[in-house]
Amino acid sequence: MVINRKIDAILIDQLLDKDTAVIEITYGNLRFIATSIYLDIKNEISSDLRKIENIQRLAEVRGLLVAMDSNARSTTWYDAITNRRGRILEEFLISNRLNIVNEDSALTTFQSTRGHQQY
């Protein structure tokens, strides 16, 4: 639900699944695609990256904002280490000309009974 009446948001059903929501946002002359996506650690990351490529094709002329829980570790986004999934995701982002907008923070971004990760 969008409370601001100046913003129009349309859900794109054909790209919707249990881990992905995609909307088209229009605000005045600004129009872009926004997605929230969860990359399950149990899935091979390459199949999830294909989903992002499909979303990127849809957004080609409009712009794209991706909010992601990648379950991938990389010093590029201020983790302490880079793992295999992180390297794969780094290469994907570079080859698809996607920029990371993430800030170094003392806030915890992961917390469960298994522990927590502070970036």
Beta strands, then each sheet from edge to edge (+ up, - down):
strand 1: 7-11
strand 2: 20-27
strand 3: 30-38
strand 4: 64-69
strand 5: 108-112
strand 6: 115-118
sheet 1: 1+ 2- 3+ 4+
sheet 2: 5+ 6-
end
